């Protein structure tokens, strides 16, 4: 795919050749081959910027980075403000935005995500719809089962599966969306037709700083940039905060000082 088609929709600056064909996108320098776009993600243990020259030696023709001081005449460099968002959007573009050709349903919550996705799959199949499922138990492409290491796959894998579903005639995709996936912007650029909040309770405190941070991560997904229609459990504290647009319900619960009582803008 052409470089300019891949970066479409993202604010960026390019130095180098722009008339390039990209054959794949990678975040692991060990997997880079000729004509690869290498995106420098900063993780918990590694920083992709430390492996740029490994990627170039392996054949990368484009480097995507937040580091505006990086220069290399041997490759094209794309500068972005957020490589996590860029990775998600670029993968979505690379696979020709398959989500735009299907109805997308996200299931968010601490508990009940898997059960909810398979209930929805059953209902939609009864209505003679072609359904794809993505979640903890793996990938189901309208009957074709694929193992999955994460509740919400890596951006490249996620969009590849969506592409395969769309090509197979899938009409509805029901997917579990984990808090980690929201935190890492794994679905940035995908607008879900429906998003369901099952509940919120204690979990993942080995990753999130505290319950407040964990709660705010889930809350951040429910806005008009990500979701067209939200289906909310009103008996849940987080559900009430979303429905009443009152952040104090959460900050009071977790003893956090919050200046504003509102989370969503009028647009949301």
N, C-alpha and C positions, 0 to 999 in steps of 0.2 A: 504494500500500500504506500501511496505517496506521503512523504513527511508532512506536508501542509494539511492533508486530510486527517492525519492522526492527531495533530495538535489543535485542530479546530475546536473552538469553544472555550479555550483556556487563554488567560492573559499570559503572554510570553514575550521573550526577546531572543532572536536567533543571530548567532555569528557563525558564518561558514556557508557551505553550499545548501541550498534549499530544494533543489531538484533531485531528490533522493528517493529510492524505493526501499522500504523497510520490510524485512521478511519476518521479524519477530520482535517482541519486547521482553527484556529480562531485567531482574533486580539482583541476580546472582552472577557475579563475574565469571564463575566457573562454567556457566552454561552458555556464555556468549559465543556466537559464531559470526561469520561474515554478514555484514549488512544488518546488524542488530541495533536496536535502540536500547541503550543501557540507562536505567533510571536510578539515581543515587538516593536510596532511602536510608534514613537514619533510624536504626533499631535500638533495642535495649542493650545489645552486646556489640553490634557492629555498625559502622557508618559506611554506606556505599561510596562516599567520596574518597575513602582510603583505597578503593580498588579500581579507580578509574583507569589507571594505566594498564592494569591487568586486562580490563575489558577491551581497551584499545588494541593491545597486543593480540587479543583473540579475534579481533575483526570488527568490533563495534564501530559503526559509522556515525552514530549520534549519541551524545551524552546529554542527559537531562539532569540539571542540578539547581539547587538554591544558591550555590556559592558563586556570586557575581565576580569574584576575583579569579576564578579558574579560566585559563586560556590554553588552547591547544590548536595549532594550525593544522594538525593531521585529521581532525574530525570536526563535525558540526556540533555546536554547543547550543542547547536550548535552556534558557534561564527562566525559572518559574518561581513563584512565591511559596508554593506548597507542593512538594514532590509526591506526597501521599494522594492528594486530590488529582494531580496530574497523572499518576499511575493508573488510577481508576478510570478517569475520563479517556485517557489515551487508549487503554485496553478496550473500552466500550466503542470508541471510534474504529479501532483496528478490526473489530469483529462486526462492523457496519451497524452498530446500535440495534442489536436484535431485540432488546427489551421494548423498543418503540413499536414493534410489530406484534406484541402479545399483551395480554392483560397481566399486570404484575401485582402480586399480593405478598406483603411482608408480614411476618408474625414476630412480634417483639414481646419479651417478658422474661422474668426469671424462671418461671415454671410453666409447663403446658404448651410450649412451642411445638414440639414434635407431635403431640396428640392433636393439636389444633390443625396442623398442616395436613395430617392424614384424614381427619374428619372432612376438611374442605376438599381434599382430593376425591374422597368417596362421594360427596355430594355432587361435585362437578362431573365426575364420571357417570353418575346416574342421570345427569342432565345431558349426556352424550357429548360432553366437551373433551377435547384432548388436553391432558394435564401433565405438567412437569413438576417435580418436587425437588427441592434442594434443602438439605438439613443434616441433622446429627446422624441419621441412619443411612446417609449416602445420597446419591443423585438418582432420580428416577425420570428417565426421558421417555415418557409415555410407554412404560413397560420395560425399557432397557435400564438395568441396574448397574450403577458404578459406585465403587467405594469412595469415601470422602474422609479426609483426615480432620477437617475442621467443620464446625457447624455452618459457617459461611466461608466458602472457599476463597483463596487468594484471588485478586482482581483478574489476573489473566485467565486462570482456570474458570472463574465464575462466568466471565463473558464468553469463553469458549463453549461452556455448557449451554449458555443461553442461545448462542449461535446454532449449536447442534439441535436444540429444542425447536427453534424457529424453523430451521430447515426441515425438520421432521413433521411440521404442521401443528405443533403445540399451540393451543389458544390461550391457556392460563398457566402461569407459573406461580406456585405457592412456595415460598421460601422462608426458612427461619433466619432471622437477623439477630446475631449476637451483639452484646454490648461491646465486645472487642472489635467487631466489624464496624460498628458505628464510630467508635473511638478512632479507628484507623482509616475512616472514610472509604471503606471497601466498595460501597455502592454509590460513591459520588458521581453524579451525572445521570443516575437512574431515577426517574420519577415513578413512584409506585401508585397504581390506580387505587389501591386500598392498603391500609396498614392497620393491624390489629394489636392492641395492647392487652395481654392476658392478665398480668399482675406485676408487682414489684416486691421483692423481699431480699434478705441478705444473701450475698453470693459474691464470688470473685474478688474478695478483699485482699487476696495475694497479689492482685494486679492493680486494682483501683485504690487510691489513697484512703478513702473512707466511704461510708454509705452515701454521703451527700454527693461525692464525685461520681459514684456509680449511678445514682439516681439521675443526676443532671445529664450524664451521657445518654441514657435512654430518652430522657425528655427532649434532648436536642434534635432527635430524629423527627419528631412530630411537628413539622412546619411545612409551609406550602412549597418550599424548594424541593422537598423530598416526597411529599404525599398529597394526593388529590382528596381522598376521602379517608378519614380516620374512624376506626371502630373501637371505642374505648370502654373498658371495664370501669364503670362509675363507682363500684364498691371498693376500689383500690385507691390508696392515698395518691399515688402518682396520677391515676386516672382523674381524680377530683382536681388535682392541680392543673392538668391539661384542660379539663372542661370549664373550669372557672377562671383560668389564666391567672392563678394566684400562686406565685412562687413561695409565699410565706408558709403555705401548708407544708412544704418540704423543708425550708430553712428552719422553721420552728421545731419540726420533728427531730432534725439532726443538729440542732443548736448551732446553726450557721447564721452569721449576720448578713442580711440581704437588704440592700437599700431599696430596691424596687419590688413592688408587689406583683409586677407583671413580667412574664417571660416572652410572650409572643407580641409582635407588633400588630398594627391594624391589618397589614397585608396578610399576616398568618391567620 
